[in-house]
């Protein structure tokens, strides 16, 4: 950064980091093929800790730099992911997941610290998300998706903010394929969420930021989803 920022107002020293990860993929025999269990872990350090906003991209550095050296030496981010798919029958598929992340920036603080832009940001966090999605194949082109999701995040020394969400999504599948991977999808979505006290108090979700502090949140909408690759 010291070379690329020669003409910048602020001057920062060069920094480095490294990242390592592994995934174990195990096939599961079920009535329909394609079932599996996947478990993966990732660990990043330094400026490559990559734990910002729930993402694991190496360049999304989490936290603030050390106040003296202005580097991310000692920063880390650990992520573990469990992902399982059971194609139970010609009518049902179950897709379960769990993601745990723990991240810390380069500053000493376990709460907030000042970043390059002089902002006071959180320097340590932990978050856990888990859920299960059930897909019912009413016929080849009409599927009913339902999902139960739980997410919790602790920023610094604050109390954990959590949410439980229930989703029901009748879905049209133009390719007429009985698979959780079939795309495109045209979904009518209905969601009901319940927030804990910390999430309400801090207006932790976009819904709460719009509606104000509420225990329950609702969402109705239509979504189209397809994959290029």
C-alpha positions, -999 to +999 in steps of 0.1 A: +000+000+000+029+024+005+038+021-032+003+024-046-006+053-023+023+076-031-001+103-042-027+097-014-032+121+014-027+093+040+003+071+039+002+035+051+028+008+054+028-023+034+010-052+050+006-090+045-014-120+056-022-155+046-052-178+044-057-215+043-089-237+039-101-272+033-133-289+024-145-325+029-172-336+005-190-370+012-217-385-009-248-399+007-270-427-008-307-417-009-337-425-030-327-398-054-291-392-063-272-360-055-273-361-017-241-351+002-225-338+033-199-310+031-177-297+059-152-269+053-130-247+074-111-215+066-085-195+086-071-161+075-046-139+093-032-104+090-046-081+063-060-113+046-082-123+075-112-118+052-140-119+078-159-087+071-197-087+070-201-125+069-179-129+038-148-149+035-131-131+006-095-126+014-096-089+006-125-081+029-103-073+059-122-072+092-116-048+120-092-019+126-054-018+123-030-015+152-030+021+164+008+023+164+020+002+133-012+008+112-010-029+101-032-059+108-005-081+124-023-105+148-057-101+131-076-133+123-108-148+111-120-184+114-150-198+096-165-233+097-194-244+074-215-276+076-238-282+046-259-313+040-285-322+013-309-352+016-330-360-015-354-381+004-378-390-023-394-379-056-415-354-034-390-341-008-356-327-004-340-313+029-311-289+028-294-280+062-266-256+069-246-241+098-220-213+096-198-201+125-174-172+122-150-156+147-130-125+137-107-100+152-089-070+137-053-058+142-061-034+171-058-046+208-094-037+216-121-064+220-147-038+214-143-008+191-112+008+175-104+035+150-099+024+113-080+041+084-110+064+078-110+076+114-142+057+121-149+040+154-157+004+143-160-030+160-127-049+162-141-082+173-171-103+165-186-138+165-216-150+145-235-182+140-262-190+115-281-222+110-312-235+093-330-260+072-348-257+039-375-282+029-385-284-008-417-301-017-421-311-054-458-306-060-451-315-096-422-309-120-427-272-125-443-261-092-423-265-059-430-253-024-400-240-005-400-236+033-372-226+055-365-221+092-335-200+100-317-188+131-289-162+132-270-145+161-241-121+161-221-105+189-202-073+181-174-064+205-187-064+241-223-058+232-250-084+239-257-109+211-284-098+185-304-127+172-333-134+148-355-165+140-371-165+106-397-187+090-401-186+052-428-200+028-421-197-009-443-213-036-421-215-066-425-218-104-397-237-121-398-232-159-372-260-165-396-285-149-368-302-129-372-319-096-340-306-080-330-280-054-305-268-080-331-261-107-331-226-120-346-202-129-370-198-100-400-174-098-409-172-061-438-157-041-422-152-007-438-148+027-415-143+057-420-139+095-391-129+117-387-126+155-360-104+170-344-105+204-341-074+226-306-064+214-316-066+177-347-045+185-327-019+205-299-015+179-323-017+148-301-045+136-319-054+103-329-033+073-365-040+083-361-026+118-342+004+105-373+012+083-400+002+108-385+010+141-380-013+171-404-042+168-404-077+181-417-092+148-410-084+112-428-095+080-420-096+044-441-103+013-426-102-022-418-118-055-383-128-065-368-143-096-335-161-093-313-177-119-276-187-122-253-178-150-229-206-141 
